[in-house]
C-alpha cells in the first residue's frame, strides 16, 4: 500500500485545483467568443487535464525530488 505518500497526494490536489481555476477562467474569457469558435467545452476540458498533469509533474520535480536530494 505504500505506493503514494502524502506529499504526492498534496501535489495532485493542488495541481488539480489550480487547473480547475484555470479552466474556469479560460472558459469564461474565451469560450463562445468571436475568434474562439474552436474552443468548445471539450477543448477546455483537454486544456484543464493538460494543465493539471503538467503542473503535477513540475511540482513533483521541484518539491519532492528537491526535498529528497
N, C-alpha and C positions, 0 to 999 in steps of 0.2 A: 504493500500500500504506500510505500514511501516514494512514489513517483513524482509527486508535485509538492513543493514546500510553500510555506506562507508567502515569502517574497514574490514567488512566481504567480500566486493567486492574486496578490495585490496588484501586480503589474497588469495582469489580464483585466481586472476590474477597472483600473484607472484608464488603461488604453481604450477599453470599450466605451467608457463614459465620455471620454474626450472625442472619440469618433462619432458617438451619437449626437453630441452637441454640434460637431462639425456638419453632420448630415442635416440637422435641423436648419442650420444657418444656410447651407448650400441650397436646400430645398426651398426655403422661404425667399432667398435672394434671387435665385436664378431659374427655378423650375417654372415652366409655363410662361416664361418671359420671351420677348422678341429676341431672336438670335440664339435662343437656347431650346428650340423645339425638340432637339435630340435628347435633352436632359429630362427624361421621364422618371417615374418612381423607381423603375428597375435600375437605371443608370445611377441614380442617387444611392440606392442600396449597394451597388457594386463599389462605389466610392467609399461608403461607410465601412464595408468589410475590408477594403484595401487599407484605409487609414488605420483602422484598429489593428490589423495584422502588422503593418509596418511599424506603428508605434510600439506594439508589444515586443517585437524583435529588437528594435533600437533600445528600448528601456531595459530589456534583458541584457543586451550587450554592455550598456553603460552601468547599470546598477548592480546586477548580480555578479557579473564577471569582474567588475572593478572591486567589489567587496571581497571576492574570493582570491584576488591577486595579492 
